[in-house]
Amino acid sequence: MMRDAVNTKAKMPSGFPLKLFLWTAVVSFLFGLGAIGEPLEDLARTARNYLHTNKASGDIVLVEIDRKSIEEIGTYPWRRTVHADIVDEATKLGADHLYFDVVFAGRTTPQDDEVFRQAMERAGNVTLAAVEERNTRYLGSSLQLPMEEFQDDADMGSINAYFNFQTAAWDLAVTDKVGGKVMPSFAAKMAGVTGEVGETFPVDYSIDVTTVPKISATDLVHGRVDKSLVEGKTLIVGISVVQLGDQVFIPGRGRMGGVFVQILGAETLKNGKPVSLGWVPAFLVALAAFALACWRPDPRTRFTAMAIAFVVLAGLPVILEANGIFVDIMAGMAILLYGFALFGYRFFKSRGLVNELTGLPNLTALRADRKGKDLPLIAARVHNFAEIVSTLNAAGERRLVEQIAARLALGRQSGMTLYQGDEGIFAWFAEPRTAIGNHLEALHALFRSPVTIDDQPYDIAVSFGVEVGSSRNLASRLGSALVAADEADAEAIKWKYHDPARLQDVPWKLSLLSQLDKAIDNGEVWLAFQPQVDLKSRRVVAAEALARWTHPEKGPISPTEFIAAAEQQGRISALTDFVVDAAAAGVAELRKSEPDFTVAVNLSARMLSDRKLAARIMNALEKHGVPTGAITLELTETAALDGTGADIDLLAELRELGFSISIDDYGTGLSTLDYLKKVPASELKIDQSFVRSMRDNRSDLIMVQSTIALAHSLGRKVVAEGVEDTQILEQLTMMKCDIAQGFAVGRPMGLQELKRRLLRDKQRRVA
């Protein structure tokens, strides 16, 4: 009887998928063991830090080698007599201890070295930095110790730190061995904590680094520091100015001086040695929840068990870390996310809501999604899907859809599901506040590169349609979005809104171009000017002329709509003539106060076959008394030249007349050396999709840097468009980009507003 009871207890529950459980356990164990989720772990810990922010104790004061100090004392590195002055002033003001986050390894002049040594001897409370590079993960040279003459009169401390791919140091040593000498780390010595050699601790970045007291080194040297800021305090001298380097990533704050790592490490230890539990506890909690989900077939029980575990793993570390106990959760989260995906997929599949071949939710699932009732609906149609699929087997079709879905997934909000229909149809809902235009422009750019299946590249022809949300059923809304996608393809544009009210206005659609001609005559079409700033002088030196149409009844008409229609129907010539004439009039007015001001005008590739174009442009300039050098003609790089040579001849003629030729949207189409060789351009305009994302995308950053270098080597200027914040503006300045354009510089504005802007800038410069 006892044996039967034991055997029954040892059996797995009926229907328990043992193989699935074991594979999940092994893979997630290796995930945790290999620290694969470390980048996500760092992000999660940074986010949790915001929930329990602490202030620094104020006992450790940073003596900054900052911009002010360099301007007053002189170019860094300073003579060691300056550091001697720092020691003497700190001692005079009653500093408890003084640390130098600076390695005094080499010799300077005997006199300067002796002055510094004597200052440390008098003080008797100085600690100097030592660092050793044990492998590529450590900063510094092979070994850097203070001069032997200094070691008798000062203590030594290690400033070694392990840096990850972001140059963030999450852990520091308590006691370290540098050059065979055992010594405490700066952080441990400042906190008065001891430990075994090799013992490490996690740095608590919930301590607000901005609350660390700071004084300028120059103020200390020149006796301008109040004694109360120094007396009884621990002082540490370190670099804070960006130009001198030694910058690391402080999680949650960005790049700052490396000295802050030692300070925050010391502040961490002053609150007590933290404990790191590692990844195993979270792994076991998640694995138990996954086991329960595998055991219980009821979907509600499955998801409830994993949801509870998810909340525990997301919330409990906040409490633990606030009390100095650190835990890694990503190995556990990987189990839970896999469980949600697996059981969610099976749930949808069981209801016939999943595409059998690819596993994506189908359009039946979309029609059943009540949450999307009032959300914008986006449909993507791959127009050559059937043609591509006809050359593939089932596995190839699955890989094709996977690659398309992966690109469509980029930029979609978390939780937004991608639905797949037949014949290359994909759809998803967007959040109400989504910038749909920017979103779809970026997605379309991803499809400029072909997908590759079995080493065979396939170009994807895709367009997008948007139904903005209405009371109609989802089946009707999806049909409307697909109609808009088809219209976008027919009009050779990337995407289009489906507006039921406008579709009902058939006379308007049929008379759009004739209305445009009348609008030009009636003054409804006007020019907006978007400023361009010279990054060297920081002056607004140019602007791009943008056509705008304000209808008296319908309000603003999208430029995408009327410009694309004019190009398709061969009516772009009249609009271009108007823009050139208005731009010439505008620049003539602007040059009264800014003699060298220029205006850029977009030139459709369809105009390059017009042999009378140059003459008409010259007539407009002569009419307003404007030289050709005042106008830049922009040619969209994605518009292919016709290959007959006539278009190149026309561009060459315009260049000889004195016009500047700019290649617009550079990087999005024909970016080849042969193209650059053919087009007689004096300027490259980097497409905004690269500029906007270069801060977060390394490949886009490299693209921008290489374009600037290439253009300059060819003697051409570079304009960066889409500059939306000052950080990117400063980054472009450091890259030696010539001109910047975007919301950080100025939004498109009327001529009078631009004149006022230029006047204000001039008055500011004079003042």
Secondary structure, DSSP 8 states (H G I E B T S, - for coil): -HHHHHHHHHS--TT--HHHHHHHHHHHHHHHHTTTTHHHHHHHHHHHHGGG-EE--S-EEEEEE-HHHHHHH-SSS--HHHHHHHHHHHHHTT-SEEEE-S---S---HHHHHHHHHHHHHH--EEEEEEE--STTS-SSSEE---HHHHTTSEEEE------TTS---EEESEEEETTEEEEBHHHHHHT----BT-EEE--TTEEGGGS-EEEHHHHHTT-S-GGGTTT-EEEEEE--GGG--EEEETTTEEEETHHHHHHHHHHHHT---EE--SHHHHHHHHHHHHHHHH---HHHHHHHHHHHHHHHHHHHHHHHHTTEE---HHHHHHHHHHHHHHHHHHHHHTT-B-TTT--BBHHHHHT-GGGTTS-EEEEEETTHHHHHTT--HHHHHHHHHHHHHHHHTT--TT---EE-SSSEEEEE--TT--HHHHHHHHHHHTTS-EEETTEEE---EEEEEE---SS-HHHHHHHHHHHHHHHHHTT-SEEEE-HHHHH-HHHHHTHHHHHHHHHHTT-EEEEEEEEEETTTTEEEEEEEEEEEEETTTEEE-HHHHHHHHHHTT-HHHHHHHHHHHHHHHHHHHTTT-TT-EEEEEE-GGGGG-TTHHHHHHHHHHHHT--GGGEEEEEETTS---SSSHHHHHHHHHHHTT-EEEEEEETSS---HHHHHHS--SEEEE-HHHHHHTTT-HHHHHHHHHHHHHHHHTT-EEEEE---SHHHHHHHHHTT--EEESTTT---B-HHHHHHHHHHHHHHHH-
